[in-house]
Amino acid sequence: MMKQALLTLRHATLPRLVAAGLLAGYAISAQAALFGDDEARRAIIELRQRVDSLQQSQEQTRRSLLDLQSQIEALKSDQAKLRGQNEQLTRDAAELQRGQKDLAKGFDERLRQFEPVSVTVDGVEFTADRNEQQDFEQALGMFRSGKFPEAGQAFAAFLRQWPKSGYTPSVRFWLGNSQYATRDYKNAIANFRSVMTNAPMHARAPEAALSIANCQVELKDTKAARKTLEELLQAYPNSEAAGIAKTKLATLK
């Protein structure tokens, strides 16, 4: 009876044990699967975090590159401005240098105007002011152009402006010729005689004497003309004017 009861109990318990074992195995497998999914999720999350971090790093790098590019462009712009400023400064310096040269040249020219120059007129060498020289040459240019009234005025103005000039004998001579050309014979005689009196050894003195005789002829004073020609021959016998005087004396009666 006891034996029968044990057998009955065994038969009743075995299926339960089997079922319990199967249930326990399933639970272990499910737990293992659950653990595997968690690790995978963590791995995915970590990978995603790495990707996000990498993307952030790339974005930061991109922004840094953009900032660097902006800085480079700004530097290029500043460099271009500096180059332009340097070129402008170079041009300004060159212009300033030219201005200084022109100023120095102008100053030298103005300074030379006040420096006396050495001139030789009618065989006489002397020093003269540049303006003095210019005034004489302008007056003489008028005479040679046939502007006798203007030349006479210019020579007369010269004598007033430069009363102690080395040009004076020559100016008196050409003033007399200007007056002769305008038939102002009396004033012409006075200027020619001034040459002979104040500069008897001047190269123009023999011509001045001959010109006095010509003025006297125009004034119909033949006697005075003959006397002047004779004095010319006596004072300047070897001059060209003396040869002309001899011929002229032969024609005067």
JORAHU-V325099 format. One record per residue. N is the residue number from 0. RES is the residue in three letters. BURIAL is b if it has 24 or more other C-alpha atoms within 12 Angstrom, else e. Layout:
# JORAHU-V325099
n=(N | N)
res=(RES | RES)
burial=(BURIAL | BURIAL)
This chain:
# JORAHU-V325099
n=(0 | 1 | 2 | 3 | 4 | 5 | 6 | 7 | 8 | 9 | 10 | 11 | 12 | 13 | 14 | 15 | 16 | 17 | 18 | 19 | 20 | 21 | 22 | 23 | 24 | 25 | 26 | 27 | 28 | 29 | 30 | 31 | 32 | 33 | 34 | 35 | 36 | 37 | 38 | 39 | 40 | 41 | 42 | 43 | 44 | 45 | 46 | 47 | 48 | 49 | 50 | 51 | 52 | 53 | 54 | 55 | 56 | 57 | 58 | 59 | 60 | 61 | 62 | 63 | 64 | 65 | 66 | 67 | 68 | 69 | 70 | 71 | 72 | 73 | 74 | 75 | 76 | 77 | 78 | 79 | 80 | 81 | 82 | 83 | 84 | 85 | 86 | 87 | 88 | 89 | 90 | 91 | 92 | 93 | 94 | 95 | 96 | 97 | 98 | 99 | 100 | 101 | 102 | 103 | 104 | 105 | 106 | 107 | 108 | 109 | 110 | 111 | 112 | 113 | 114 | 115 | 116 | 117 | 118 | 119 | 120 | 121 | 122 | 123 | 124 | 125 | 126 | 127 | 128 | 129 | 130 | 131 | 132 | 133 | 134 | 135 | 136 | 137 | 138 | 139 | 140 | 141 | 142 | 143 | 144 | 145 | 146 | 147 | 148 | 149 | 150 | 151 | 152 | 153 | 154 | 155 | 156 | 157 | 158 | 159 | 160 | 161 | 162 | 163 | 164 | 165 | 166 | 167 | 168 | 169 | 170 | 171 | 172 | 173 | 174 | 175 | 176 | 177 | 178 | 179 | 180 | 181 | 182 | 183 | 184 | 185 | 186 | 187 | 188 | 189 | 190 | 191 | 192 | 193 | 194 | 195 | 196 | 197 | 198 | 199 | 200 | 201 | 202 | 203 | 204 | 205 | 206 | 207 | 208 | 209 | 210 | 211 | 212 | 213 | 214 | 215 | 216 | 217 | 218 | 219 | 220 | 221 | 222 | 223 | 224 | 225 | 226 | 227 | 228 | 229 | 230 | 231 | 232 | 233 | 234 | 235 | 236 | 237 | 238 | 239 | 240 | 241 | 242 | 243 | 244 | 245 | 246 | 247 | 248 | 249 | 250 | 251 | 252)
res=(MET | MET | LYS | GLN | ALA | LEU | LEU | THR | LEU | ARG | HIS | ALA | THR | LEU | PRO | ARG | LEU | VAL | ALA | ALA | GLY | LEU | LEU | ALA | GLY | TYR | ALA | ILE | SER | ALA | GLN | ALA | ALA | LEU | PHE | GLY | ASP | ASP | GLU | ALA | ARG | ARG | ALA | ILE | ILE | GLU | LEU | ARG | GLN | ARG | VAL | ASP | SER | LEU | GLN | GLN | SER | GLN | GLU | GLN | THR | ARG | ARG | SER | LEU | LEU | ASP | LEU | GLN | SER | GLN | ILE | GLU | ALA | LEU | LYS | SER | ASP | GLN | ALA | LYS | LEU | ARG | GLY | GLN | ASN | GLU | GLN | LEU | THR | ARG | ASP | ALA | ALA | GLU | LEU | GLN | ARG | GLY | GLN | LYS | ASP | LEU | ALA | LYS | GLY | PHE | ASP | GLU | ARG | LEU | ARG | GLN | PHE | GLU | PRO | VAL | SER | VAL | THR | VAL | ASP | GLY | VAL | GLU | PHE | THR | ALA | ASP | ARG | ASN | GLU | GLN | GLN | ASP | PHE | GLU | GLN | ALA | LEU | GLY | MET | PHE | ARG | SER | GLY | LYS | PHE | PRO | GLU | ALA | GLY | GLN | ALA | PHE | ALA | ALA | PHE | LEU | ARG | GLN | TRP | PRO | LYS | SER | GLY | TYR | THR | PRO | SER | VAL | ARG | PHE | TRP | LEU | GLY | ASN | SER | GLN | TYR | ALA | THR | ARG | ASP | TYR | LYS | ASN | ALA | ILE | ALA | ASN | PHE | ARG | SER | VAL | MET | THR | ASN | ALA | PRO | MET | HIS | ALA | ARG | ALA | PRO | GLU | ALA | ALA | LEU | SER | ILE | ALA | ASN | CYS | GLN | VAL | GLU | LEU | LYS | ASP | THR | LYS | ALA | ALA | ARG | LYS | THR | LEU | GLU | GLU | LEU | LEU | GLN | ALA | TYR | PRO | ASN | SER | GLU | ALA | ALA | GLY | ILE | ALA | LYS | THR | LYS | LEU | ALA | THR | LEU | LYS)
burial=(e | e | e | e | e | e | e | e | e | e | e | e | e | e | e | e | e | e | e | e | e | e | e | e | e | e | e | e | e | e | e | e | e | e | e | e | e | e | e | e | e | e | e | e | e | e | e | e | e | e | e | e | e | e | e | e | e | e | e | e | e | e | e | e | e | e | e | e | e | e | e | e | e | e | e | e | e | e | e | e | e | e | e | e | e | e | e | e | e | e | e | e | e | e | e | e | e | e | e | e | e | e | e | e | e | e | e | e | e | e | e | e | e | e | e | e | e | e | e | e | b | e | e | e | e | e | e | b | b | e | e | b | b | e | b | b | b | b | b | b | e | e | b | e | e | e | e | b | b | b | b | b | b | b | b | b | e | b | b | e | e | b | e | e | b | b | b | b | b | b | b | b | b | b | b | b | b | b | b | b | b | e | e | b | b | b | b | b | b | b | b | b | b | b | b | b | e | e | b | e | e | b | b | b | b | b | b | b | b | b | b | b | b | b | b | b | b | e | e | e | e | e | e | b | b | b | b | b | b | b | b | b | b | e | e | b | e | e | b | e | b | b | e | b | b | b | e | b | b | e | e | e | e)
